[in-house]
Amino acid sequence: MAGLVSIIMPSYNTASFIAESIQSVLAQSYKDWELIIVDDCSPDNTDQNVKPFLADDRIKYLKNEKNSGAAVSRNRALREAKGKWIAFLDSDDLWMP
């Protein structure tokens, strides 16, 4: 498989899980990807847990202006995606290496 993979990750109140989810993406052997996280107005500290990962240019973090649900968040990320391929990963799930 060749080409950029856009990983779509909606998030809502996943401060306890999202860092581990992002780490599972970073641990993949395939490195040609972008991770697009769309936060749906989480009132927890999701922002703080994502911030350290933003040093990696492949990771983008967007926030909805109002709470709109996972489908709206996924669709927003899809509009931003630049990849040849799309993969979905929820912010409380993990990918094995």
Residue pairs with C-beta under 8 A, 6 or more apart in sequence:
1 30
1 85
2 32
3 32
3 83
3 84
3 85
4 32
4 33
4 34
4 82
4 83
4 84
4 85
5 30
5 32
5 33
5 34
5 83
5 84
5 85
5 86
5 87
6 33
6 34
6 36
6 77
6 78
6 81
6 82
6 83
6 85
6 86
6 87
7 25
7 33
7 34
7 35
7 36
7 87
7 88
7 89
8 36
8 38
8 74
8 77
8 78
8 81
8 86
8 87
8 88
8 89
9 21
9 35
9 36
9 37
9 38
9 77
9 88
9 89
9 90
9 91
10 37
10 38
10 40
10 70
10 73
10 74
10 77
10 90
10 91
11 18
11 37
11 38
11 39
11 40
11 42
11 46
11 50
11 73
11 91
12 39
12 40
12 41
12 42
12 67
12 70
12 73
12 91
13 42
13 43
13 44
13 46
14 21
14 42
14 44
14 46
14 91
14 92
15 42
15 44
15 45
15 46
15 48
15 49
16 44
17 91
17 92
18 37
18 46
18 49
18 50
18 91
18 92
19 49
19 50
19 52
19 53
20 94
21 89
21 90
21 91
21 92
21 93
21 94
22 35
22 37
22 50
22 53
22 59
24 89
24 94
24 95
24 96
24 97
25 33
25 35
25 89
25 95
26 53
26 56
27 95
27 97
28 95
28 97
29 97
33 58
33 83
33 87
34 58
34 59
34 60
34 81
34 82
34 83
35 58
35 59
35 60
36 60
36 62
36 77
36 80
36 81
37 50
37 59
37 60
37 61
37 62
37 77
37 91
38 62
38 63
38 64
38 73
38 74
38 76
38 77
39 46
39 47
39 50
39 61
39 62
39 63
39 64
39 73
40 64
40 67
40 68
40 69
40 70
40 72
40 73
41 63
41 64
41 65
41 66
41 67
47 61
47 63
50 59
50 61
53 59
54 61
60 80
62 76
62 77
62 80
64 72
64 73
64 76
74 88
78 86
89 95
